[in-house]
Amino acid sequence: MEISITINGQVVSADVEPRTLLVQFIRDNGGLTGTNIGCDTSSCGACSIHLDGEAAKSCTVLAVQADGGSVTTIEGMASTDGTLHPMQQAFMDNHGLQCGYCTPGMVMAATSLLEENPSATEEEIRIGLEGNLCRCTGYHNIVQAVLSCTKS
């Protein structure tokens, strides 16, 4: 099937098999490898992106379902001049990453969470990020990074 998806403001078109996952389309056709494949079961959240403004695990969406849609990946979060998105900067400032594998998905989920609840509490952040797993940290610094971006 021929599909077109706008990824980080650029239209990407390709002929794909109907079973192609959005994460595969982003990586293979969009050439963007920041969206990670972590578990193949939608359990880890490493593949989290924004699809039409909503956080989504791109391993649970078929590329054909996103046809005509708009995707933002971790690569599309920074400004065109290279300035990091405030959430990206907060992860750096608060040491919210170690190996970095989960970080793109965490940043995408966290920004979506704060768009819905700009004044999220620590407990709400912990609950909101339950679908994203980190195998390196105890989540404390990740939560602190997200808290630093809330509107108090």
Buried (B, 14 or more C-beta within 10 A) or exposed (E): EEBEBBBBEEEBEBEBEEEBBBBBBBBBBBEBBBBBBBBEEBEBBBBBBBBEEEBBBBBEBBBBBBBEBBBBBBBBBBEEEEEBBBBBBBBEBBEBBBEEBBBBBBBBBBBBBBEEBEEBEEEBBBEBBEBBBBEEBEBEBBBBBBBBBBEE
